[in-house]
Structure formats: structure tokens, C-alpha cells
Amino acid sequence: MYAKQLQYDDLSQMLLEEATKEYDNRLKRYRLSGLPAERELHDDERLELREAMMKGYVEMAELNLQIAEEFSYAEHEAQHVVERLLIGG
């Protein structure tokens, strides 16, 4: 159980870092595009948006992990059925 929690923590941290990088990259591309903007985000608004995105990615990571664990059995069973059909047994 501890190893699974450790993996989840590592995965959460990795997703958090990826979300942060993606946000930063999109912001840079937007600024470099030269497109007129209705308004620029202020630093505090950017930080709020960034924190909300990070929180959402972490929350979804937990949900996605639960879904993956629940459907792991179904995937294993499907593979077993296909193998039986191929072997003919």
C-alpha cells in the first residue's frame, strides 16, 4: 500500500510539473503570436489560474488512477479471453 501511495505521489508531482510547463508554454506562444489581446492577465490572475489548473490536474490524477485500477481486471480478463480464443481452448 505504501509503494502505491509513493507511486501516486510521484505521479501527482510529475503531472503537476507537466501542467505547469504546458501552461507556461501556452502563455509564451500566446505572447509571441502577436495577436491583439482584449486584456492581459495580471500577475495575480495568472497565479490564480495556474493554481487552479494544478489543483485540477492533481484531482484528476487521483480519479484517473482509481479508474485505471478498477478497469485493470477487465483488461486482464479481455486479454485472457482473446488468448483462449486464439489457442482454441
Secondary structure, 3 states (H helix, E strand, C coil): CHHHHHHHHHHHHHHHHHHHHHHHHHHHHHHHHCCCCCCCCCHHHHHHHHHHHHHHHHHHHHHHHHHHHHHHHHHHHHHHHHHHHHHCC
